[in-house]
């Protein structure tokens, strides 16, 4: 009878170890899936922001196509078109905490073409449930020469802060 008790204890110990290994594996897989879901949500939001911001940029380009920025009257018209059509606040006019958050972002030059999108602007664009403290600030960088928009998230994901970087990371992972 003592021999059976010893076997039962060993079997119980082995089963307990197997259950623990299974639980740890499942927990790690769930964490990995949550991280993947979060990056997909971030990428989707950034794509939506890019599409909305590009509409305003295209309108500015359309209104200013024949204007010369070196002429004072034309420059005034260009700035008015930007003010009326571009979403957000020029980064240099944004709150100090936003300006400080971009200082450590590598490979991005922040200048007067960068605009901060606050929560109200994001809501108007259809992006809801954005918590800037948790998810980071959204900056758009308008490229007027080729009518393109880069979206930047100050929190980033695995050292990637721009939409282009996040998309390339996603594409590399799927190859």
C-alpha positions as CSV (number, residue, x, y, z in Angstrom):
1,X,0.0,0.0,0.0
2,X,2.9,2.4,0.7
3,X,4.3,1.7,-2.8
4,X,1.0,2.9,-4.3
5,X,1.0,6.0,-2.2
6,X,4.5,6.8,-3.5
7,X,3.4,6.3,-7.1
8,X,0.4,8.5,-6.6
9,X,2.6,11.3,-5.1
10,X,5.0,11.1,-8.1
11,X,2.1,11.1,-10.6
12,X,0.5,14.0,-8.7
13,X,3.8,15.9,-8.8
14,X,4.3,15.3,-12.5
15,X,0.7,16.4,-13.3
16,X,1.2,19.5,-11.2
17,X,4.4,20.4,-13.1
18,X,2.6,19.8,-16.5
19,X,-0.3,22.0,-15.5
20,X,2.1,24.8,-14.4
21,X,4.0,24.5,-17.7
22,X,0.7,24.6,-19.6
23,X,-0.6,27.6,-17.7
24,X,2.7,29.5,-18.2
25,X,2.6,28.8,-21.9
26,X,-1.0,29.9,-22.2
27,X,-0.3,33.1,-20.2
28,X,2.7,34.0,-22.4
29,X,0.7,33.3,-25.5
30,X,-2.2,35.5,-24.3
31,X,0.3,38.3,-23.5
32,X,1.8,38.1,-26.9
33,X,-1.6,38.1,-28.5
34,X,-2.6,41.2,-26.5
35,X,0.6,43.0,-27.6
36,X,-0.2,42.1,-31.2
37,X,-3.7,43.4,-30.8
38,X,-2.5,46.6,-29.3
39,X,-0.1,47.3,-32.2
40,X,-2.8,46.5,-34.7
41,X,-5.1,48.9,-33.0
42,X,-2.4,51.6,-33.0
43,X,-1.6,51.0,-36.7
44,X,-5.3,51.1,-37.6
45,X,-5.8,54.4,-35.7
46,X,-2.7,55.9,-37.3
47,X,-3.9,54.9,-40.8
48,X,-7.2,56.6,-40.1
49,X,-5.5,59.7,-38.8
50,X,-3.2,59.7,-41.9
51,X,-6.2,59.5,-44.3
52,X,-8.1,62.3,-42.5
53,X,-5.0,64.6,-42.3
54,X,-4.2,64.0,-45.9
55,X,-7.6,65.4,-46.9
56,X,-6.7,68.7,-45.3
57,X,-3.2,68.7,-46.8
58,X,-4.5,68.0,-50.3
59,X,-6.9,71.0,-49.9
60,X,-4.0,73.2,-48.9
61,X,-2.0,72.0,-51.9
62,X,-4.9,72.7,-54.2
63,X,-5.5,76.2,-52.9
64,X,-1.9,77.1,-52.9
65,X,-0.6,75.4,-56.0
66,X,0.1,78.7,-58.0
67,X,1.3,80.7,-55.0
68,X,4.9,81.7,-54.4
69,X,6.0,81.5,-50.8
70,X,8.7,84.0,-51.3
71,X,6.0,86.7,-51.9
72,X,4.5,88.2,-48.8
73,X,0.9,88.3,-50.1
74,X,1.1,84.7,-51.3
75,X,2.8,83.6,-48.0
76,X,-0.2,85.1,-46.1
77,X,-2.6,83.2,-48.3
78,X,-0.6,79.9,-47.8
79,X,-0.7,80.4,-44.1
80,X,-4.4,81.1,-44.1
81,X,-5.0,77.9,-46.2
82,X,-3.0,75.9,-43.7
83,X,-4.8,77.4,-40.7
84,X,-8.2,76.6,-42.3
85,X,-7.5,73.1,-43.5
86,X,-4.8,71.4,-41.5
87,X,-5.9,69.5,-38.4
88,X,-4.1,70.1,-35.1
89,X,-1.9,72.7,-33.5
90,X,1.6,73.5,-34.7
91,X,3.9,71.5,-32.5
92,X,5.8,74.6,-31.3
93,X,2.5,76.0,-30.0
94,X,1.4,72.8,-28.3
95,X,1.6,72.2,-24.5
96,X,5.1,71.8,-23.1
97,X,4.5,68.2,-22.1
98,X,3.8,67.4,-25.7
99,X,6.9,69.2,-26.9
100,X,9.0,67.4,-24.3
101,X,7.7,64.0,-25.4
102,X,9.1,64.3,-28.9
103,X,12.7,65.1,-27.8
104,X,13.7,61.5,-27.4
105,X,12.2,60.2,-30.7
106,X,15.0,59.2,-33.0
107,X,15.1,59.6,-36.8
108,X,12.4,62.2,-37.0
109,X,13.0,65.9,-37.5
110,X,10.4,68.0,-35.8
111,X,9.7,71.4,-37.4
112,X,6.9,73.8,-38.4
113,X,5.3,71.1,-40.6
114,X,4.6,69.1,-37.4
115,X,1.2,69.4,-35.8
116,X,-0.1,68.0,-32.5
117,X,-3.5,66.4,-32.5
118,X,-5.3,66.7,-29.2
119,X,-8.0,64.3,-28.0
120,X,-10.8,66.6,-29.3
121,X,-9.3,66.7,-32.8
122,X,-8.9,62.9,-32.8
123,X,-12.5,62.5,-31.7
124,X,-13.6,64.8,-34.6
125,X,-11.5,62.5,-36.9
126,X,-13.4,59.5,-35.6
127,X,-10.7,58.2,-33.3
128,X,-12.3,57.5,-29.9
129,X,-11.1,56.3,-26.6
130,X,-7.6,57.8,-26.9
131,X,-5.9,58.3,-23.6
132,X,-2.8,60.4,-24.3
133,X,-1.2,59.5,-21.0
134,X,-1.5,55.8,-21.7
135,X,-1.2,55.7,-25.5
136,X,1.1,58.7,-26.2
137,X,0.6,61.9,-28.2
138,X,-0.2,61.9,-31.9
139,X,1.8,64.2,-34.1
140,X,1.3,64.6,-37.8
141,X,4.1,65.8,-40.1
142,X,2.8,67.3,-43.3
143,X,5.0,67.1,-46.4
144,X,3.8,69.9,-48.6
145,X,6.1,69.1,-51.5
146,X,4.6,65.7,-52.2
147,X,1.3,66.0,-50.4
148,X,2.1,63.2,-47.9
149,X,1.4,62.8,-44.2
150,X,3.5,60.9,-41.6
151,X,1.8,60.0,-38.4
152,X,3.9,59.8,-35.2
153,X,3.0,58.3,-31.9
154,X,5.2,59.6,-29.0
155,X,5.0,56.3,-27.1
156,X,5.7,54.1,-30.1
157,X,5.9,50.4,-30.2
158,X,9.2,48.5,-29.8
159,X,11.3,51.6,-30.7
160,X,9.1,52.4,-33.7
161,X,7.3,55.7,-33.6
162,X,6.1,56.5,-37.1
163,X,3.4,54.8,-39.1
164,X,5.9,53.9,-41.8
165,X,8.2,52.2,-39.2
166,X,5.3,50.3,-37.7
167,X,4.0,49.1,-41.0
168,X,7.5,48.0,-42.1
169,X,7.8,46.1,-38.8
170,X,4.5,44.4,-39.4
171,X,5.4,43.5,-42.9
172,X,8.8,42.0,-41.9
173,X,7.1,39.9,-39.2
174,X,4.7,38.4,-41.8
175,X,7.3,37.5,-44.3
